[in-house]
Amino acid sequence: MKAIVSLLLGLQLALFPAHAAVSSAQENTLDEIARVATIMLDGDVCQRIVTARALAHMLHSAPRDEWQAGDNYEVNNDAFIQTKKTLIRLAMIATYPVDVNLWMPVPNTQDIQVVIRNKHELSQFWNGEVRQAMPASMQQVLKTGTRVTVTEKPGMVSVLAPVRNSLGEIVGLVEVVSSNAPPAHDEQ
Amino acid sequence: MRKFTFKLVLLLLVSGSCCWASDLAVLSGYHRPDPFGGIVASDRPGASWDHAIKLSAARGGYVSFQLVIKSDNPCNNCKLSIESSQPVDMYREWFHLNTPDKHYYPDALIPVQLPYSFQMPDPENGIQGQNARAFWVDVWIAPNTKPGVYHGQARLMDGSVSHKVRFTISVLPAEIPAQDVIDIDSNSYGIGWLRHQYPNALAGSGDANEEEQFHLLQQYYRIFYENRGIYHVLGYSHSGYVDPGFAPELDGTGAQKHIVSWDKFDRLFGPVLDGSAFAGTRRGPSPIPFMYLPINPEWPANYLWWGEPGYQAEFTNVVGEMERHFREKNWTSTHFEMFFNQKKRYKGFEWDGDEERFPEDYSYMLAYHDLLMKALPADTPVHFVMRADVSWTMQQQMHVLKDAINLWCAAGGMFIWSADELPALKQRGDTVWNYGGTPSVQDVSTSIASDPLRTWVLGVDGFVRWLAVDPGPHPFQALSDGGTETLVYPGERFGLEGPIPSIRLKLQRNTIQDIDLLEMEARRGSRDSIKAQVVRLFDNTNLAQWSHSPSPPPAGQAVDWTNADISDALKPYDEQFPPAQPDAWQRVHDFTLEHSGGLQ
């Protein structure tokens, strides 16, 4: 049915203003996962996930079709599956719910796109759109190659870490994220 | 003597001024009032304020009308009562400010006990200048009601002044069947919305909170059932997260993966699967006919094993156990739907399960069908079905996936280009629904009848309103989207534990009742003639206009179409139908009862 994503993260935060912060031990685990992710993820494979056709539709909007980018979004299955399985394995290092999401810049723009999400649907950044404005923390990772810890949303911690290709270029980043906030998963 | 006469005249003048100042009128359900003594713009044609109403009804259903109290003076002690030999449910109508056009419309219906004492204006609704209050009246005509004419009256006491309106109901021998001929579905996603709509009931946490969530969801099943609809709630999201209670709890991995607890699932769904959740409804207990399963690419099998032997092992282990559990519980009246809702644009998986646009995704549906068949015993009495919600490429899918899919949910508008496939789908025993949205409160009242009518006229089995439980963030202050994503409202504000209905839901229910009777008449051999007369009465169209599009689908491959292409191509079809009139369904109702008088 016609897709509208309704991420209730904001609502979640409004309803549950008080919850325990992720502990420093948990934070250390997330940081370690992020460090390993930089090693394990193959940036060349990641670059092959989103098809050229999907990117073209993302970059050239149709004035009479607000759903154009989403309706034409497609991926190369092999690259997607290989990478998603690695992200799942990385998340399993923790003994509590963690997601490892893959983010990549949208070429020729200042935007970023989440490319792979996982089953707990945790993220401090995703807004439900195919592409979105790039947060400063992500810009920093892509520019410097350093890991960045983000605790902007109450109860959530994300560690951002670079993903490199065979040329040594930073082509994307992972968001290793955990949350002590109640889940909100009403996606339509 | 002279002094006494003067006092009598004075008393009459005083009481006369009361009578002029307030009035009790009766309206049909199709002419919705506004809070200022008028009728909402879309429902004005044909409206009349009356002091009596004559209604006809079949047995085993409801008949409805509205009572409106108009008063130029505040009333702090108004009381409304109804005398009726048949059971009556009365609701006070809530006037919502509709954000898109800044006008007030009645929609939410708050149940009230009779007699009902109230004030004018309504202090709770808080509308500046309000001088009219409205009440929806449902009269239940039980199946065993003796045919005949029944009289009733509503009485308003405004201080010492009394107003009466009379209603007459001709109960015909015809009986509305217990089973509806079309499935009109209200769809929803997840359970997070409950927390927003019931902040007090769900303020806590832990087991009590979970039990309350389950109870609330059962109330949603119940309200749609009582109003001749079905209800779906999808228990997983685009990346495969399954909400608590929507699936049994699992343990183990690979060949060892198995179900360890049915406790939550059974507490949530057991009462709707055995029908006990519907005890006390006028329709009586009955198991739900359809239900989403939690199966998705990440459940019950771990996506990590996709393409490996472990995926099949986990899938068949768990789904096989589910089949056994459902069989042991005797849940054999419900169709359990394996349905994939994810879209690749939401980045959880690499293929679209919902509204597949890319032909390479079909192979996933075939693979999952294969897994399902491997998991189920060939002679299972449990009805597992594979459902596909189709739009862009529905015609191709109806061919390529014909051995896999047996529940098709096809985009309402685009289906007209694939309607010729319907006989073949029905021939092989498939169920076919259409899906779409819900008319806004600012649309003419009878527009709620259009989709059920089209469903029946086309010979489709049902219609799914894709989201029917989301009234927006502050529906009792303002409807942000005209109510196009809801047919019910949370009752918590009014001290009620669960949802309350809407006028649109009641009008839809009344439509379904009539379609049930029309189908009974059609089965007597005059189907095309009955349908032709119905659409002519509804909007002066003919059957060919409903069943065929004057324009073809957009040129080229579906994968290259845009939404604008589709809208343009559907325009000639849509433009065949003149704007509905408020009394359009009343004409169909009258025709229905006229032709079904002898049916039982």
HADDOCK unambig.tbl for C-alpha pairs under 7 A between the chains (distance, minus, plus):
assign (segid A and resid 1 and name CA) (segid B and resid 354 and name CA) 6.72 0.50 0.50
assign (segid A and resid 1 and name CA) (segid B and resid 355 and name CA) 6.50 0.50 0.50
assign (segid A and resid 1 and name CA) (segid B and resid 389 and name CA) 6.66 0.50 0.50
assign (segid A and resid 1 and name CA) (segid B and resid 466 and name CA) 6.56 0.50 0.50
assign (segid A and resid 64 and name CA) (segid B and resid 564 and name CA) 5.81 0.50 0.50
assign (segid A and resid 65 and name CA) (segid B and resid 562 and name CA) 6.46 0.50 0.50
assign (segid A and resid 65 and name CA) (segid B and resid 563 and name CA) 5.66 0.50 0.50
assign (segid A and resid 65 and name CA) (segid B and resid 564 and name CA) 5.83 0.50 0.50
assign (segid A and resid 68 and name CA) (segid B and resid 562 and name CA) 6.79 0.50 0.50
assign (segid A and resid 70 and name CA) (segid B and resid 345 and name CA) 5.44 0.50 0.50
assign (segid A and resid 73 and name CA) (segid B and resid 344 and name CA) 6.87 0.50 0.50
assign (segid A and resid 73 and name CA) (segid B and resid 345 and name CA) 5.59 0.50 0.50
assign (segid A and resid 74 and name CA) (segid B and resid 344 and name CA) 6.57 0.50 0.50
assign (segid A and resid 75 and name CA) (segid B and resid 350 and name CA) 6.30 0.50 0.50
assign (segid A and resid 77 and name CA) (segid B and resid 350 and name CA) 5.80 0.50 0.50
assign (segid A and resid 80 and name CA) (segid B and resid 350 and name CA) 6.47 0.50 0.50
assign (segid A and resid 85 and name CA) (segid B and resid 304 and name CA) 5.36 0.50 0.50
assign (segid A and resid 88 and name CA) (segid B and resid 304 and name CA) 6.87 0.50 0.50
assign (segid A and resid 115 and name CA) (segid B and resid 347 and name CA) 5.65 0.50 0.50
assign (segid A and resid 116 and name CA) (segid B and resid 347 and name CA) 4.86 0.50 0.50
assign (segid A and resid 116 and name CA) (segid B and resid 348 and name CA) 5.84 0.50 0.50
assign (segid A and resid 117 and name CA) (segid B and resid 239 and name CA) 6.71 0.50 0.50
assign (segid A and resid 117 and name CA) (segid B and resid 347 and name CA) 5.50 0.50 0.50
assign (segid A and resid 117 and name CA) (segid B and resid 348 and name CA) 4.91 0.50 0.50
assign (segid A and resid 118 and name CA) (segid B and resid 239 and name CA) 5.64 0.50 0.50
assign (segid A and resid 118 and name CA) (segid B and resid 348 and name CA) 5.83 0.50 0.50
assign (segid A and resid 119 and name CA) (segid B and resid 239 and name CA) 4.93 0.50 0.50
assign (segid A and resid 119 and name CA) (segid B and resid 240 and name CA) 5.13 0.50 0.50
assign (segid A and resid 119 and name CA) (segid B and resid 241 and name CA) 5.04 0.50 0.50
assign (segid A and resid 120 and name CA) (segid B and resid 241 and name CA) 5.70 0.50 0.50
assign (segid A and resid 121 and name CA) (segid B and resid 239 and name CA) 6.48 0.50 0.50
assign (segid A and resid 130 and name CA) (segid B and resid 345 and name CA) 6.28 0.50 0.50
assign (segid A and resid 184 and name CA) (segid B and resid 192 and name CA) 5.77 0.50 0.50
assign (segid A and resid 185 and name CA) (segid B and resid 190 and name CA) 6.70 0.50 0.50
assign (segid A and resid 185 and name CA) (segid B and resid 192 and name CA) 6.55 0.50 0.50
assign (segid A and resid 185 and name CA) (segid B and resid 237 and name CA) 6.20 0.50 0.50
assign (segid A and resid 186 and name CA) (segid B and resid 189 and name CA) 5.91 0.50 0.50
assign (segid A and resid 186 and name CA) (segid B and resid 190 and name CA) 5.17 0.50 0.50
assign (segid A and resid 186 and name CA) (segid B and resid 191 and name CA) 6.95 0.50 0.50
assign (segid A and resid 186 and name CA) (segid B and resid 192 and name CA) 5.83 0.50 0.50
assign (segid A and resid 186 and name CA) (segid B and resid 237 and name CA) 6.79 0.50 0.50
assign (segid A and resid 187 and name CA) (segid B and resid 189 and name CA) 6.68 0.50 0.50
assign (segid A and resid 187 and name CA) (segid B and resid 237 and name CA) 5.66 0.50 0.50
assign (segid A and resid 187 and name CA) (segid B and resid 238 and name CA) 6.62 0.50 0.50
assign (segid A and resid 188 and name CA) (segid B and resid 189 and name CA) 6.03 0.50 0.50
